[in-house]
Amino acid sequence: MSESERVTIRIPQEKVGALQALVDQGKFPTISDAVRAAIDDFVKNELTPEYIEKMTIELPKGNVVELEALVNKGDSISVDDAIRNAVREYIRLKMSKAVDELEK
């Protein structure tokens, strides 16, 4: 791990409880690791290049499982990649239909 610096913050008790629940579920080894992951995500999202619009989506578990199956079959390199490809294809089809309608 690279050199780090201690930063002290105050957060509401219910947030500490939520962080502890994540630790108890095995999602993070410690509360500190959960906070570091949240900070990493925040910094990454805030420093996204201006030509990229980041979005967060929530999918039913079944859809996530299906996307993971596509990745495991080699159809995509990641779930994020599968979603990007699906959105690009959807937009391409919609734009093609719109152009066809204008040409009529």
Secondary structure, DSSP 8 states (H G I E B T S, - for coil): ------------HHHHHHHHHHHHTTS-SSHHHHHHHHHHHHHHHHT--TT---------HHHHHHHHHHHHHTS-SSHHHHHHHHHHHHHHHHHHHHHHHHH-
